[in-house]
Amino acid sequence: MKSGYARGVSDNGTRPQSLSDVGTYIRDQRRKAQLSLRKLAERAGVSNPYLSQIERGLRQPSAKILKGIATALEVSAETIFTQAGILDVEPQGTDSSVLRSILRDPDLTDGQRRELAETYERLRTETVERRGRRQSTGGEEQ
């Protein structure tokens, strides 16, 4: 039997299956592009066994590795980041162009992109919550 980590879920089964989801997505995209595992690994700059482990949900790749895979597959890094759980699915009312701009900025490192996107989402969520509190208290901020 596979461990919870390999399936991408915690022991209590509450975490989304992001590891297997991203692996499945990568495998599906690789097959659509008619690329062998070896060819995609070569193009993405990773080893064949490591890519196989990612596809099977056994490894959690870094943002840098995911970006390399996205480039090799000619898909957006944003989509793979969402599949991997690095970015949340676009919340209601979010200006997706902000996240796209962050993810495409060539002057930022992968880590900076991730941190900036997470900070943007956190600040946006806090603002929405603050507005909700204001409305429920008749305009006074808590």
C-alpha positions as CSV (number, residue, x, y, z in Angstrom):
1,M,0.0,0.0,0.0
2,K,1.3,3.5,-0.8
3,S,1.9,6.0,1.9
4,G,-0.2,9.1,2.4
5,Y,2.6,11.2,1.1
6,A,2.8,9.3,-2.1
7,R,-1.0,9.8,-2.6
8,G,-0.6,13.5,-1.8
9,V,-2.8,13.3,1.3
10,S,-2.1,13.5,5.0
11,D,-2.7,10.6,7.3
12,N,-6.2,12.0,8.2
13,G,-7.0,12.4,4.5
14,T,-7.8,16.1,4.6
15,R,-5.2,17.6,2.3
16,P,-6.0,17.9,-1.4
17,Q,-4.2,15.4,-3.6
18,S,-1.9,18.1,-5.1
19,L,1.1,15.9,-5.6
20,S,-0.8,13.3,-7.6
21,D,-2.9,16.0,-9.3
22,V,0.2,17.8,-10.6
23,G,1.8,14.5,-11.6
24,T,-1.3,13.4,-13.5
25,Y,-1.6,16.8,-15.2
26,I,2.1,16.6,-16.3
27,R,1.7,13.1,-17.6
28,D,-1.5,14.0,-19.5
29,Q,0.2,17.0,-21.0
30,R,3.3,15.0,-21.9
31,R,1.1,12.4,-23.7
32,K,-0.8,15.1,-25.5
33,A,2.5,16.5,-26.7
34,Q,3.5,13.0,-27.8
35,L,6.7,13.2,-25.7
36,S,8.4,10.3,-24.1
37,L,9.2,10.6,-20.4
38,R,12.9,10.7,-21.3
39,K,12.4,13.5,-23.9
40,L,10.4,15.7,-21.5
41,A,13.0,15.0,-18.7
42,E,15.8,16.1,-21.1
43,R,13.9,19.3,-22.2
44,A,13.0,20.2,-18.6
45,G,16.5,19.6,-17.3
46,V,15.6,16.8,-14.8
47,S,16.5,13.2,-14.6
48,N,14.2,10.6,-16.1
49,P,13.6,8.8,-12.7
50,Y,12.8,12.1,-10.9
51,L,10.3,13.1,-13.6
52,S,8.7,9.6,-13.3
53,Q,8.4,10.1,-9.5
54,I,6.8,13.5,-10.0
55,E,4.3,12.0,-12.4
56,R,3.4,9.2,-10.0
57,G,2.9,11.7,-7.1
58,L,6.0,10.5,-5.2
59,R,7.9,13.8,-5.3
60,Q,7.0,17.4,-4.7
61,P,9.0,19.4,-7.3
62,S,10.2,23.0,-6.6
63,A,8.7,26.0,-8.4
64,K,11.9,26.1,-10.5
65,I,11.5,22.5,-11.6
66,L,7.8,23.0,-12.3
67,K,8.6,26.1,-14.4
68,G,11.1,24.0,-16.4
69,I,8.5,21.3,-17.0
70,A,5.9,24.0,-18.0
71,T,8.3,25.5,-20.5
72,A,9.2,22.1,-21.9
73,L,5.5,21.2,-22.3
74,E,4.7,24.7,-23.7
75,V,2.0,25.3,-21.0
76,S,1.7,28.2,-18.6
77,A,3.6,28.0,-15.4
78,E,0.5,29.4,-13.7
79,T,-1.5,26.3,-14.6
80,I,1.1,23.9,-13.3
81,F,1.5,26.0,-10.1
82,T,-2.2,25.9,-9.5
83,Q,-2.2,22.1,-10.1
84,A,0.7,21.8,-7.6
85,G,-1.1,23.9,-5.0
86,I,1.4,26.7,-5.1
87,L,-1.3,29.1,-6.3
88,D,-4.9,28.8,-5.2
89,V,-7.6,28.5,-7.8
90,E,-8.6,32.0,-8.7
91,P,-10.9,33.4,-5.9
92,Q,-14.0,35.3,-6.8
93,G,-13.3,38.8,-7.9
94,T,-9.5,38.3,-8.2
95,D,-7.9,40.2,-11.0
96,S,-6.1,37.3,-12.6
97,S,-3.9,39.7,-14.7
98,V,-2.1,40.6,-11.4
99,L,-1.2,37.0,-10.8
100,R,-0.3,36.5,-14.4
101,S,2.0,39.5,-14.3
102,I,3.7,38.3,-11.2
103,L,4.3,34.8,-12.7
104,R,5.6,36.2,-16.0
105,D,7.9,38.9,-14.6
106,P,11.4,37.9,-15.9
107,D,13.1,40.0,-13.2
108,L,11.8,37.9,-10.3
109,T,13.1,34.5,-9.2
110,D,10.7,31.6,-8.9
111,G,10.8,32.0,-5.1
112,Q,10.1,35.7,-5.3
113,R,7.2,35.0,-7.7
114,R,5.7,32.5,-5.3
115,E,6.1,34.7,-2.3
116,L,4.7,37.7,-4.1
117,A,1.7,35.8,-5.4
118,E,1.0,34.3,-1.9
119,T,1.4,37.8,-0.3
120,Y,-1.0,39.3,-2.9
121,E,-3.6,36.5,-2.1
122,R,-3.2,37.0,1.6
123,L,-3.6,40.8,1.4
124,R,-6.6,40.4,-0.9
125,T,-8.3,38.0,1.5
126,E,-7.6,40.2,4.5
127,T,-9.2,43.2,2.7
128,V,-12.3,41.2,1.8
129,E,-12.6,40.0,5.4
130,R,-12.2,43.5,6.7
131,R,-14.9,44.9,4.4
132,G,-17.2,42.1,5.5
133,R,-16.6,43.0,9.2
134,R,-17.2,46.7,8.4
135,Q,-20.5,45.9,6.7
136,S,-21.7,43.7,9.5
137,T,-20.9,46.4,12.2
138,G,-22.5,49.3,10.3
139,G,-19.3,50.8,8.9
140,E,-17.0,50.7,11.9
141,E,-13.8,48.8,11.5
142,Q,-12.9,46.2,14.1
